[in-house]
Amino acid sequence: MAEVIKMPKMSDTMTEGVLAKWHKKVGDKVKSGDVLAEVETDKATMDFESYQDGTLLYIGVEEGKAVPVDTPIAVIGKEGEDYHEALEGASAPAAELTATAAPDAAPAAEAPEQAPSAEKAEPAPATEKVVEDKTPAKPVEAKPKVDKASIPATVIRMPALSDTMTEGVINKWNFKVGDKIKTDDSLADVETDKATMEVVGYEAGTLLYIGPKEGEAAPVNGIIAIIGKEGTDITPLLEEDAPVESGSGSSSQEAAPVSEAAPVAEAAPVAESDTAVSEEDDSRIKASPLARKIAKERGINLREIKGSAEGGRIIKKDVEEYVPAAKPASAPSPVAAPVTEAIPATATATATSPAKPAVVIPTYTGEEKFTERPVSQMRKAISRRLSESLFTAPHFYVTMSIDMDQAVAARVRINEVAPVKISFNDFVLKACAVALKQHPAINSSFLGDKIRTNEHVHIGVAVAVDEGLLVPVIKFADGKSLSAISVEVKDFAQKAKAKKLQPPEMEGSTFTISNLGMFGVDEFTAIINTPNACILAVSGIQQVPVVKNGAVVPGNVMKVTLSCDHRVVDGATGAAFLQTLKALLEEPVRLLI
């Protein structure tokens, strides 16, 4: 009889697995104990063995795909055997979900075929109502026939000017309906959640429509303006975006009279003063909002400033560095004469100042690049578990400096006779194991409605691998010698980097150590590895001046930070544990008692 193979649960925290590689293909003979595939779990990539003899009849998951635990992934049976009945029986829950979804999908699939008849069937009563209301139905039927692509106009929408922007406020419109627009003109200044920025239309034509007024907000991708050929009917384009149409109905109504008054508006500048003309021209010049503001405050005409940014755009620096040197020379009018006579000293100073060569700073234009990769199962597990820990367990931190002079000397002497090389991490691990026996509250776990105090000491050691972080567990660490701890830690580190750690080797920790001392880290904090109540962050040994017997001498100091779950451990308890740890490491001989 065909046997369905399901995705196994290879660790206590595994919810899904990725088929990293199939070692067999459909039609291959399989024996009990053969490796069927490699499965990537949330902790490691492991071999998945077959417990049946037969022929591989079916493979249900492609390499690289993730499936939940207990999902059928393969079928093994006799060659030529019909396996479909067994597969359907094994995936009954999935079949029920599919069957439930099918009736919902059927009407949707049939909807396109029935749509014409439905449209014909329903208009009869609807038409009667429309006739009663004296509203013709023909225009409604004619709307879909409008080809928006043939309309000589372009819709300008509210752009996403930042990654967190959801809407923008129109701070200022630089043009009005009926104005001629160039491709590089700044249509408006938009206030986002981070700054006030310009919106460029990138289209040439006549401004036919303005949606939100100054001070009003518009959502990202909402219609804010329309540019096109003068006299174009833009009604179909406005109907394309229902929220904007309903929200800016008054604006569209105002657009018509303004456009009708366009000839009057065009004639008006002729009668205006030179100042008004210069202000209108300023609005057509490419300049940042901040540069415009500064120029307005100082009474500077933007036409006289040469922009240094891309495309000749004027920025803050250009306005601040602007010197009106040529202004006194070009003053033919009698009104300007007194001003010219009044500032001969300024003109002389301005004429002499350009003697210094202008400093030219080369501009660098970079290119934004990035790569993306799918999140691995290990990275998913790290993000899920550490997020749950940090946002569920109320963390507090206690830091202490430890004099490592005697530990440094003891390590040198021990390594002269020890069968394996002892590291400082081994000293810390052994000291923690001894200290945990004296402070059982640190060796506890929070289990919701109860707190478990562990009498055994299982210490997890965080090991960095390419994909993330693994935490193998040194079990019964309090009863092991420094040499035994050293051998076990080195063995686990090699297995972790080779992806050979097994789930039992990473389960059951009661306390965790994270050591970044080998990277020269001065101090850091770690996130608790739940359900542990604490984790110790170990930094590097620094050679710093210390005071001993009233004299300043060089010393070896190591900082450690204990992260505690305040639901289980109080500040005084955490501090007492670090005091004991400090005493053990400053006098390593006490580790042997």
LOMARFI-173350 format. One record per residue (C-alpha): x, y, z; residue number from 1; chain. Coordinates in nm, 2 decimals. Layout:
BEGIN
X Y Z NUM A
...
# end
This chain:
BEGIN
0.00 0.00 0.00 1 A
0.13 0.35 -0.09 2 A
0.27 0.55 0.21 3 A
0.23 0.93 0.22 4 A
0.54 1.11 0.35 5 A
0.47 1.43 0.53 6 A
0.69 1.73 0.63 7 A
0.83 1.62 0.97 8 A
0.86 1.85 1.28 9 A
1.23 1.85 1.33 10 A
1.24 2.09 1.63 11 A
1.01 2.21 1.90 12 A
0.97 2.55 1.74 13 A
0.94 2.44 1.37 14 A
0.62 2.53 1.20 15 A
0.73 2.49 0.84 16 A
1.03 2.36 0.64 17 A
1.20 2.43 0.31 18 A
1.29 2.15 0.07 19 A
1.65 2.25 0.02 20 A
1.73 1.95 -0.20 21 A
1.58 1.62 -0.32 22 A
1.82 1.32 -0.31 23 A
1.57 1.10 -0.50 24 A
1.35 1.15 -0.80 25 A
1.02 0.99 -0.90 26 A
1.08 0.63 -1.01 27 A
1.39 0.57 -0.79 28 A
1.40 0.28 -0.55 29 A
1.41 0.38 -0.19 30 A
1.52 0.17 0.11 31 A
1.46 0.24 0.48 32 A
1.74 0.47 0.60 33 A
1.80 0.63 0.26 34 A
1.82 1.01 0.27 35 A
1.52 1.14 0.07 36 A
1.59 1.51 0.10 37 A
1.75 1.79 0.29 38 A
1.51 2.00 0.49 39 A
1.59 2.36 0.61 40 A
1.43 2.42 0.94 41 A
1.43 2.73 1.16 42 A
1.75 2.61 1.32 43 A
1.95 2.40 1.07 44 A
1.95 2.21 0.74 45 A
1.90 1.85 0.82 46 A
1.88 1.51 0.63 47 A
1.53 1.36 0.61 48 A
1.55 0.98 0.60 49 A
1.29 0.74 0.46 50 A
1.14 0.47 0.70 51 A
0.98 0.27 0.42 52 A
1.10 0.05 0.13 53 A
0.96 0.09 -0.22 54 A
0.95 0.32 -0.52 55 A
0.92 0.70 -0.50 56 A
0.59 0.75 -0.68 57 A
0.53 1.12 -0.62 58 A
0.70 1.44 -0.52 59 A
0.47 1.72 -0.41 60 A
0.71 2.01 -0.32 61 A
0.97 2.17 -0.55 62 A
1.32 2.24 -0.42 63 A
1.34 2.58 -0.25 64 A
0.97 2.58 -0.16 65 A
0.84 2.61 0.20 66 A
0.55 2.40 0.33 67 A
0.39 2.37 0.68 68 A
0.46 2.08 0.91 69 A
0.25 1.76 0.84 70 A
0.19 1.86 0.47 71 A
0.23 1.57 0.23 72 A
0.55 1.61 0.03 73 A
0.60 1.26 -0.13 74 A
0.45 0.91 -0.17 75 A
0.64 0.58 -0.16 76 A
0.48 0.25 -0.26 77 A
0.50 -0.03 -0.51 78 A
0.60 0.05 -0.87 79 A
0.29 0.13 -1.08 80 A
0.07 0.15 -0.77 81 A
-0.22 0.40 -0.78 82 A
-0.13 0.65 -0.50 83 A
-0.40 0.92 -0.56 84 A
-0.65 0.78 -0.31 85 A
-0.38 0.77 -0.03 86 A
-0.27 1.12 -0.12 87 A
-0.62 1.26 -0.11 88 A
-0.68 1.09 0.22 89 A
-0.37 1.24 0.37 90 A
-0.45 1.59 0.25 91 A
-0.82 1.58 0.35 92 A
-0.80 1.92 0.54 93 A
-0.65 2.09 0.23 94 A
-0.91 1.92 0.01 95 A
-1.19 2.05 0.24 96 A
-1.05 2.40 0.21 97 A
-1.03 2.37 -0.16 98 A
-1.38 2.24 -0.18 99 A
-1.51 2.52 0.03 100 A
-1.34 2.77 -0.18 101 A
-1.46 2.61 -0.51 102 A
-1.83 2.71 -0.48 103 A
-1.72 3.07 -0.41 104 A
-1.48 3.06 -0.71 105 A
-1.74 2.91 -0.95 106 A
-1.97 3.20 -0.96 107 A
-1.67 3.43 -1.01 108 A
-1.56 3.22 -1.30 109 A
-1.91 3.21 -1.45 110 A
-1.95 3.58 -1.40 111 A
-1.79 3.70 -1.72 112 A
-2.02 3.47 -1.93 113 A
-2.33 3.58 -1.74 114 A
-2.24 3.95 -1.73 115 A
-2.40 4.05 -2.05 116 A
-2.73 3.87 -1.97 117 A
-2.72 4.02 -1.62 118 A
-2.67 4.36 -1.76 119 A
-2.97 4.31 -1.99 120 A
-3.18 4.15 -1.71 121 A
-3.14 4.42 -1.45 122 A
-3.18 4.74 -1.65 123 A
-3.55 4.68 -1.70 124 A
-3.65 4.77 -1.34 125 A
-3.36 5.02 -1.31 126 A
-3.48 5.19 -1.63 127 A
-3.83 5.22 -1.49 128 A
-3.69 5.40 -1.19 129 A
-3.47 5.62 -1.40 130 A
-3.77 5.72 -1.62 131 A
-3.97 5.80 -1.30 132 A
-3.69 6.02 -1.19 133 A
-3.67 6.17 -1.55 134 A
-3.30 6.09 -1.57 135 A
-3.20 5.94 -1.91 136 A
-3.00 5.61 -1.89 137 A
-2.83 5.65 -2.23 138 A
-2.54 5.86 -2.10 139 A
-2.45 5.59 -1.85 140 A
-2.42 5.33 -2.12 141 A
-2.21 5.57 -2.33 142 A
-1.94 5.63 -2.07 143 A
-1.75 5.31 -2.11 144 A
-1.71 5.38 -2.48 145 A
-1.48 5.68 -2.41 146 A
-1.12 5.59 -2.49 147 A
-0.92 5.78 -2.22 148 A
-0.60 5.71 -2.41 149 A
-0.73 5.93 -2.70 150 A
-0.78 6.23 -2.46 151 A
-0.50 6.48 -2.52 152 A
-0.44 6.54 -2.15 153 A
-0.23 6.39 -1.87 154 A
-0.33 6.33 -1.51 155 A
-0.09 6.45 -1.25 156 A
-0.12 6.25 -0.93 157 A
0.01 6.31 -0.58 158 A
0.36 6.14 -0.58 159 A
0.50 5.93 -0.30 160 A
0.78 6.17 -0.21 161 A
0.90 5.95 0.09 162 A
0.88 5.59 0.18 163 A
0.65 5.67 0.47 164 A
0.42 5.92 0.29 165 A
0.05 5.84 0.27 166 A
-0.08 6.19 0.18 167 A
0.06 6.53 0.09 168 A
-0.07 6.88 0.17 169 A
-0.06 7.14 -0.11 170 A
0.15 7.41 0.04 171 A
0.14 7.64 -0.26 172 A
0.03 7.63 -0.63 173 A
0.28 7.79 -0.86 174 A
0.03 7.81 -1.15 175 A
-0.34 7.86 -1.20 176 A
-0.59 7.70 -1.44 177 A
-0.53 7.83 -1.79 178 A
-0.15 7.88 -1.75 179 A
0.09 7.74 -1.99 180 A
0.31 7.47 -1.84 181 A
0.66 7.36 -1.95 182 A
0.80 7.01 -1.88 183 A
1.04 7.12 -1.61 184 A
0.81 7.37 -1.43 185 A
0.73 7.32 -1.07 186 A
0.36 7.28 -1.04 187 A
0.33 7.31 -0.66 188 A
0.51 7.28 -0.33 189 A
0.39 6.98 -0.14 190 A
0.43 6.93 0.23 191 A
0.50 6.57 0.32 192 A
0.55 6.40 0.66 193 A
0.92 6.49 0.64 194 A
0.97 6.81 0.43 195 A
0.82 7.05 0.18 196 A
0.91 6.94 -0.17 197 A
0.83 7.04 -0.53 198 A
0.60 6.85 -0.76 199 A
0.71 6.87 -1.13 200 A
0.45 6.79 -1.39 201 A
0.70 6.66 -1.66 202 A
0.43 6.75 -1.92 203 A
0.40 7.05 -2.15 204 A
0.05 7.21 -2.21 205 A
-0.22 7.40 -2.05 206 A
-0.32 7.35 -1.68 207 A
-0.68 7.24 -1.72 208 A
-0.77 7.13 -1.37 209 A
-0.65 7.18 -1.01 210 A
-0.79 6.94 -0.75 211 A
-0.70 7.02 -0.38 212 A
-0.67 7.38 -0.29 213 A
-0.37 7.53 -0.10 214 A
-0.37 7.39 0.25 215 A
-0.58 7.08 0.15 216 A
-0.44 6.72 0.17 217 A
-0.46 6.46 -0.11 218 A
-0.37 6.09 -0.08 219 A
-0.08 5.94 -0.26 220 A
-0.18 5.86 -0.62 221 A
-0.48 6.09 -0.59 222 A
-0.55 6.33 -0.88 223 A
-0.41 6.68 -0.81 224 A
-0.40 6.83 -1.15 225 A
-0.45 6.77 -1.53 226 A
-0.24 6.92 -1.80 227 A
-0.33 6.90 -2.17 228 A
-0.45 7.07 -2.48 229 A
-0.65 7.38 -2.42 230 A
-1.03 7.32 -2.44 231 A
-1.00 6.94 -2.38 232 A
-1.30 6.77 -2.20 233 A
-1.14 6.62 -1.89 234 A
-1.46 6.48 -1.74 235 A
-1.38 6.11 -1.82 236 A
-1.04 6.15 -1.66 237 A
-1.19 6.28 -1.34 238 A
-1.44 6.00 -1.33 239 A
-1.14 5.76 -1.33 240 A
-1.07 5.84 -0.96 241 A
-1.40 5.84 -0.77 242 A
-1.27 5.96 -0.43 243 A
-1.10 6.26 -0.59 244 A
-1.41 6.34 -0.80 245 A
-1.63 6.34 -0.49 246 A
-1.39 6.52 -0.27 247 A
-1.30 6.80 -0.52 248 A
-1.63 6.85 -0.69 249 A
-1.63 7.21 -0.59 250 A
-1.29 7.25 -0.74 251 A
-1.39 7.11 -1.07 252 A
-1.69 7.35 -1.08 253 A
-1.45 7.63 -1.01 254 A
-1.22 7.52 -1.29 255 A
-1.47 7.62 -1.56 256 A
-1.52 7.99 -1.48 257 A
-1.15 8.03 -1.41 258 A
-1.07 7.88 -1.75 259 A
-1.32 8.11 -1.91 260 A
-1.16 8.41 -1.75 261 A
-0.82 8.30 -1.88 262 A
-0.80 8.57 -2.15 263 A
-0.86 8.84 -1.89 264 A
-0.59 8.68 -1.67 265 A
-0.35 8.68 -1.96 266 A
-0.42 9.05 -2.02 267 A
-0.39 9.15 -1.65 268 A
-0.01 9.12 -1.62 269 A
0.03 9.40 -1.88 270 A
-0.13 9.64 -1.64 271 A
0.06 9.52 -1.34 272 A
0.37 9.67 -1.20 273 A
0.73 9.55 -1.27 274 A
0.73 9.39 -0.93 275 A
0.43 9.18 -1.00 276 A
0.58 9.06 -1.33 277 A
0.90 8.96 -1.16 278 A
0.71 8.76 -0.90 279 A
0.51 8.58 -1.17 280 A
0.83 8.50 -1.35 281 A
0.99 8.37 -1.03 282 A
0.72 8.10 -1.01 283 A
0.84 7.96 -1.34 284 A
1.20 7.94 -1.23 285 A
1.32 7.60 -1.09 286 A
1.41 7.66 -0.72 287 A
1.37 7.48 -0.40 288 A
1.09 7.59 -0.16 289 A
1.35 7.70 0.10 290 A
1.54 7.90 -0.16 291 A
1.22 8.08 -0.27 292 A
1.14 8.16 0.10 293 A
1.49 8.31 0.17 294 A
1.48 8.50 -0.16 295 A
1.14 8.64 -0.07 296 A
1.26 8.75 0.27 297 A
1.56 8.92 0.13 298 A
1.38 9.08 -0.16 299 A
1.60 8.90 -0.42 300 A
1.47 8.83 -0.77 301 A
1.53 8.46 -0.86 302 A
1.58 8.55 -1.22 303 A
1.91 8.71 -1.13 304 A
2.05 8.40 -0.96 305 A
2.22 8.12 -1.14 306 A
2.13 7.77 -1.00 307 A
2.41 7.53 -0.91 308 A
2.19 7.22 -0.87 309 A
2.10 6.97 -1.14 310 A
1.93 7.13 -1.44 311 A
2.01 7.48 -1.31 312 A
1.78 7.45 -1.01 313 A
1.83 7.72 -0.75 314 A
1.90 7.60 -0.39 315 A
1.96 7.76 -0.05 316 A
2.33 7.80 -0.11 317 A
2.28 7.99 -0.43 318 A
2.06 8.25 -0.26 319 A
2.28 8.29 0.04 320 A
2.59 8.34 -0.18 321 A
2.42 8.58 -0.43 322 A
2.58 8.92 -0.45 323 A
2.38 9.19 -0.65 324 A
2.69 9.32 -0.83 325 A
2.53 9.41 -1.16 326 A
2.22 9.58 -1.02 327 A
2.36 9.93 -0.96 328 A
2.51 9.94 -1.32 329 A
2.17 9.87 -1.49 330 A
1.96 10.15 -1.34 331 A
1.83 10.37 -1.63 332 A
1.51 10.49 -1.46 333 A
1.52 10.82 -1.25 334 A
1.36 10.63 -0.96 335 A
1.67 10.40 -0.93 336 A
1.92 10.69 -0.96 337 A
1.91 10.79 -0.59 338 A
1.97 10.43 -0.50 339 A
2.27 10.41 -0.73 340 A
2.42 10.73 -0.58 341 A
2.35 10.61 -0.23 342 A
2.57 10.30 -0.24 343 A
2.90 10.38 -0.41 344 A
3.09 10.22 -0.12 345 A
2.90 9.90 -0.15 346 A
2.95 9.89 -0.52 347 A
3.33 9.95 -0.47 348 A
3.35 9.67 -0.22 349 A
3.15 9.44 -0.45 350 A
3.38 9.52 -0.74 351 A
3.69 9.44 -0.55 352 A
3.56 9.13 -0.38 353 A
3.55 8.90 -0.69 354 A
3.93 8.92 -0.70 355 A
3.94 8.60 -0.50 356 A
3.92 8.29 -0.73 357 A
3.59 8.10 -0.69 358 A
3.62 7.77 -0.51 359 A
3.48 7.49 -0.73 360 A
3.38 7.18 -0.54 361 A
3.34 6.88 -0.76 362 A
3.00 6.72 -0.74 363 A
2.97 6.34 -0.71 364 A
2.66 6.16 -0.86 365 A
2.61 5.82 -0.71 366 A
2.38 5.54 -0.83 367 A
2.14 5.37 -0.59 368 A
2.16 4.99 -0.60 369 A
2.04 4.71 -0.39 370 A
1.98 4.33 -0.39 371 A
1.70 4.14 -0.23 372 A
1.69 3.78 -0.11 373 A
1.41 3.57 0.04 374 A
1.41 3.54 0.42 375 A
1.55 3.20 0.53 376 A
1.37 2.98 0.78 377 A
1.64 3.05 1.04 378 A
1.61 3.42 0.99 379 A
1.23 3.39 1.02 380 A
1.26 3.20 1.35 381 A
1.51 3.46 1.48 382 A
1.29 3.75 1.40 383 A
0.98 3.58 1.54 384 A
1.13 3.46 1.87 385 A
1.34 3.76 1.95 386 A
1.05 4.00 1.87 387 A
0.82 3.80 2.10 388 A
1.09 3.81 2.37 389 A
1.17 4.18 2.35 390 A
0.81 4.30 2.32 391 A
0.66 4.05 2.57 392 A
0.93 4.02 2.84 393 A
1.00 4.35 3.03 394 A
1.38 4.37 3.00 395 A
1.61 4.55 3.24 396 A
1.99 4.55 3.23 397 A
2.27 4.53 3.49 398 A
2.63 4.60 3.39 399 A
2.95 4.53 3.59 400 A
3.32 4.56 3.53 401 A
3.54 4.26 3.62 402 A
3.92 4.27 3.69 403 A
4.05 3.99 3.47 404 A
4.42 4.01 3.58 405 A
4.42 3.68 3.78 406 A
4.20 3.51 3.51 407 A
4.46 3.60 3.25 408 A
4.74 3.46 3.46 409 A
4.55 3.15 3.55 410 A
4.46 3.08 3.19 411 A
4.83 3.09 3.09 412 A
4.92 2.84 3.37 413 A
4.63 2.61 3.30 414 A
4.70 2.59 2.93 415 A
5.05 2.47 3.01 416 A
4.92 2.14 3.15 417 A
4.56 2.12 3.01 418 A
4.49 1.86 2.74 419 A
4.30 2.12 2.54 420 A
4.33 2.50 2.51 421 A
4.11 2.68 2.76 422 A
3.95 3.01 2.64 423 A
3.82 3.30 2.84 424 A
3.47 3.20 2.72 425 A
3.52 2.87 2.90 426 A
3.61 3.05 3.22 427 A
3.30 3.27 3.19 428 A
3.08 2.97 3.12 429 A
3.21 2.77 3.42 430 A
3.18 3.07 3.65 431 A
2.82 3.13 3.54 432 A
2.74 2.76 3.60 433 A
2.87 2.79 3.96 434 A
2.70 3.12 4.02 435 A
2.36 2.99 3.89 436 A
2.37 2.72 4.16 437 A
2.40 2.99 4.42 438 A
2.13 3.21 4.26 439 A
1.85 2.98 4.14 440 A
1.62 3.27 4.06 441 A
1.84 3.36 3.77 442 A
1.81 2.99 3.65 443 A
1.43 3.02 3.61 444 A
1.17 3.04 3.34 445 A
0.84 3.23 3.31 446 A
0.56 3.00 3.20 447 A
0.26 3.23 3.21 448 A
0.07 3.13 3.52 449 A
0.38 2.99 3.70 450 A
0.76 3.04 3.74 451 A
0.98 2.73 3.70 452 A
1.30 2.73 3.90 453 A
1.54 2.48 3.74 454 A
1.77 2.28 3.97 455 A
1.99 2.16 3.68 456 A
2.22 2.40 3.48 457 A
2.20 2.39 3.11 458 A
2.38 2.69 2.95 459 A
2.32 2.79 2.59 460 A
2.61 2.94 2.40 461 A
2.52 3.18 2.11 462 A
2.72 3.08 1.79 463 A
2.72 3.30 1.49 464 A
2.67 3.13 1.15 465 A
2.63 3.27 0.80 466 A
2.25 3.25 0.80 467 A
2.20 3.39 1.16 468 A
2.25 3.25 1.51 469 A
2.24 2.91 1.67 470 A
2.24 2.83 2.04 471 A
2.38 2.49 2.13 472 A
2.34 2.39 2.49 473 A
2.61 2.27 2.74 474 A
2.41 2.05 2.96 475 A
2.49 2.00 3.33 476 A
2.76 2.26 3.30 477 A
2.81 2.30 3.67 478 A
2.94 1.94 3.70 479 A
3.19 1.96 3.41 480 A
3.56 2.07 3.42 481 A
3.71 2.35 3.22 482 A
3.86 2.10 2.97 483 A
3.53 1.92 2.92 484 A
3.35 2.25 2.86 485 A
3.61 2.36 2.62 486 A
3.59 2.04 2.41 487 A
3.21 2.05 2.40 488 A
3.19 2.42 2.30 489 A
3.45 2.37 2.02 490 A
3.26 2.06 1.89 491 A
2.93 2.25 1.89 492 A
3.08 2.55 1.71 493 A
3.21 2.32 1.43 494 A
2.88 2.15 1.40 495 A
2.69 2.48 1.38 496 A
2.91 2.61 1.10 497 A
2.88 2.28 0.91 498 A
2.50 2.28 0.97 499 A
2.52 1.95 1.15 500 A
2.37 2.04 1.48 501 A
2.07 1.83 1.58 502 A
1.76 1.96 1.75 503 A
1.83 1.79 2.09 504 A
2.16 1.97 2.10 505 A
1.99 2.31 2.09 506 A
1.70 2.25 2.33 507 A
1.65 2.28 2.71 508 A
1.87 2.58 2.80 509 A
1.81 2.74 3.14 510 A
2.05 3.03 3.09 511 A
2.23 3.18 2.78 512 A
2.57 3.35 2.72 513 A
2.64 3.58 2.42 514 A
3.01 3.66 2.38 515 A
3.13 3.93 2.14 516 A
3.47 3.98 2.31 517 A
3.66 3.83 2.02 518 A
3.54 4.14 1.81 519 A
3.68 4.39 2.06 520 A
3.33 4.51 2.17 521 A
3.35 4.74 2.47 522 A
2.99 4.68 2.59 523 A
2.65 4.56 2.45 524 A
2.31 4.42 2.56 525 A
2.15 4.10 2.45 526 A
1.78 4.00 2.40 527 A
1.67 3.72 2.63 528 A
1.65 3.38 2.48 529 A
1.30 3.27 2.60 530 A
1.19 3.09 2.80 531 A
1.51 3.17 2.99 532 A
1.48 3.45 3.25 533 A
1.83 3.60 3.18 534 A
2.11 3.62 2.92 535 A
2.47 3.74 2.98 536 A
2.64 3.97 2.73 537 A
3.02 3.93 2.75 538 A
3.24 4.20 2.61 539 A
3.61 4.20 2.53 540 A
3.90 4.23 2.78 541 A
4.03 4.59 2.76 542 A
4.37 4.71 2.89 543 A
4.29 5.02 3.08 544 A
4.44 5.21 3.37 545 A
4.30 5.10 3.71 546 A
4.37 5.20 4.07 547 A
4.52 4.94 4.29 548 A
4.66 5.01 4.64 549 A
4.63 5.38 4.58 550 A
4.84 5.37 4.25 551 A
4.73 5.39 3.89 552 A
4.85 5.07 3.71 553 A
4.75 4.90 3.38 554 A
4.48 4.64 3.42 555 A
4.27 4.40 3.22 556 A
3.90 4.48 3.26 557 A
3.60 4.30 3.11 558 A
3.24 4.44 3.11 559 A
2.94 4.20 3.13 560 A
2.58 4.30 3.10 561 A
2.30 4.08 3.24 562 A
1.96 4.12 3.06 563 A
1.68 4.01 3.30 564 A
1.31 3.94 3.26 565 A
1.15 4.16 3.52 566 A
0.85 3.92 3.55 567 A
1.09 3.67 3.71 568 A
1.40 3.86 3.83 569 A
1.43 4.18 4.03 570 A
1.72 4.43 4.01 571 A
1.88 4.33 4.34 572 A
1.87 3.96 4.24 573 A
2.05 4.04 3.91 574 A
2.31 4.25 4.08 575 A
2.38 3.98 4.34 576 A
2.44 3.72 4.07 577 A
2.69 3.96 3.90 578 A
2.87 4.01 4.23 579 A
2.91 3.63 4.26 580 A
3.03 3.60 3.90 581 A
3.27 3.89 3.95 582 A
3.42 3.72 4.26 583 A
3.46 3.39 4.08 584 A
3.64 3.54 3.78 585 A
3.86 3.77 3.98 586 A
3.98 3.47 4.19 587 A
3.96 3.18 3.95 588 A
4.08 2.93 4.21 589 A
3.73 2.95 4.36 590 A
3.60 2.77 4.04 591 A
3.78 2.46 4.16 592 A
3.61 2.44 4.50 593 A
# end
